[in-house]
Amino acid sequence: MKVALYARVSTHDQQTLPMQLKAMRVYAKKRGWKIKTEIQEIGSGAKTRPKREELLRQARRRDIDAIVVWRLDRWGRSVSDLIGSVRELVDIGVGFVSLTEALDLTTSAGKAMAGMLAVFAEFERDILRERVKAGIAHSREKGKPHGRPATASLKAAEVRRLKHQGMNNSEIARKLKIGRSSVIRALQA
């Protein structure tokens, strides 16, 4: 089995990269796995992790059979990112191992755990959706506006005036800093 090791630290002065890699190498050796790639990434809470994204591309191409990380928080930026990326790996048939949490999705028990994680992730999304709907309904009951504020519709008279002066829809949109489709809607009203 070809595996990739992914180690990450938040700042340059953290010294845990060698420790993470050593632990992952020992684990891979015990399992008889061939290490194809070792990735080291440094960055604190970054929105983009280019090396992790490249590793995910390798997984999608099936260049690797599994990804090994030292801890879950080294892999995921948030709970939803963690669950989403691990679920994608499971869906494409690439294993995922987190040493510290003893989570090994390459085993039967690990695959069952991945299924349970997916169920909990869906449950969490459903609860969030229900809370949002309840919040919107509550706001509407109190007469509070919901949604994006009207901006383009407030400029309908100005849109018609500029059109009457001979400007085309794109010029009007640029001048008023609204979308072209908003200009069209204003003219049809």
Secondary structure, DSSP 8 states (H G I E B T S, - for coil): -EEEEEEEESSTT---HHHHHHHHHHHHHHHT-EEEEEEEEE-SS-S--HHHHHHHHHHHTTS-SEEEES-HHHH-SSHHHHHHHHHHHHHTT-EEEETTTTEETTSHHHHHHHHHHHHHHHHHHHHHHHHHHHHHHHHHHTT---SS---SGGGHHHHHHHHHTT--HHHHHHHHTS-HHHHHHHHH-
